Amino acid sequence: MDALKTRVSEKKRAIDANIAERDAEDAEDDASFAIDYAIASIEQAKLAVFDAISARLDAEAAKAPRKTTA
């Protein structure tokens, strides 16, 4: 009976270890996705800044008096 209890306990421990391993892998995958998402967000923000600069330059150019060539 003691041998059976020991075997059951060892099996339970092995199952718990497998579950913990899977949980750790899932957490690592989530972290990796979050990092990739953050990098993409930063790149998108850079593009938005360039668009804003371009729009501001266009607005300033539109306000400037036009030079005529004669």
Phi and psi in degrees as a GROMACS rama.xvg file:
@    title "Ramachandran Plot"
@    xaxis  label "Phi"
@    yaxis  label "Psi"
@TYPE xy
-63.3772  -38.3998  ASP-2
-63.5277  -40.0612  ALA-3
-65.55  -43.6895  LEU-4
-62.4488  -39.9799  LYS-5
-64.2545  -43.3016  THR-6
-63.4888  -43.4139  ARG-7
-62.8309  -42.5553  VAL-8
-63.0884  -41.6963  SER-9
-65.0038  -41.1022  GLU-10
-63.5961  -42.9988  LYS-11
-62.0478  -42.6304  LYS-12
-62.5976  -40.0017  ARG-13
-65.1936  -41.8754  ALA-14
-64.5475  -43.8742  ILE-15
-61.471  -38.7628  ASP-16
-65.6948  -40.7635  ALA-17
-63.9481  -41.2029  ASN-18
-64.4365  -43.4308  ILE-19
-63.9635  -39.1705  ALA-20
-62.9187  -44.4141  GLU-21
-63.6552  -41.4897  ARG-22
-62.0001  -40.942  ASP-23
-64.9477  -42.1511  ALA-24
-64.3579  -40.4861  GLU-25
-62.3829  -42.5133  ASP-26
-64.9014  -39.4608  ALA-27
-65.4345  -40.5706  GLU-28
-62.9818  -42.4706  ASP-29
-61.7117  -42.0006  ASP-30
-64.706  -42.2519  ALA-31
-62.1435  -43.656  SER-32
-62.3088  -42.4887  PHE-33
-63.0092  -39.0565  ALA-34
-65.9799  -45.9961  ILE-35
-60.2795  -41.015  ASP-36
-64.8164  -41.4307  TYR-37
-64.1337  -42.0302  ALA-38
-62.0747  -45.252  ILE-39
-62.7856  -38.1964  ALA-40
-64.4732  -40.1103  SER-41
-65.0322  -43.032  ILE-42
-61.871  -40.8717  GLU-43
-64.0766  -39.3324  GLN-44
-64.3773  -40.0804  ALA-45
-59.1524  -44.9209  LYS-46
-63.2233  -38.3843  LEU-47
-64.3528  -37.8591  ALA-48
-64.2754  -44.9341  VAL-49
-61.7252  -39.9455  PHE-50
-62.5388  -41.4557  ASP-51
-65.3021  -42.1886  ALA-52
-61.9138  -45.4048  ILE-53
-61.3527  -43.9302  SER-54
-63.9007  -39.9137  ALA-55
-64.9051  -43.2933  ARG-56
-62.2816  -40.6799  LEU-57
-62.9176  -41.8724  ASP-58
-65.0944  -42.2692  ALA-59
-65.8049  -39.2161  GLU-60
-65.9469  -36.4211  ALA-61
-68.6564  -30.5422  ALA-62
-78.8647  -24.6841  LYS-63
-68.9092  142.494  ALA-64
-64.0813  142.661  PRO-65
-81.5107  139.477  ARG-66
-91.2555  133.242  LYS-67
-105.755  142.892  THR-68
-102.824  130.642  THR-69
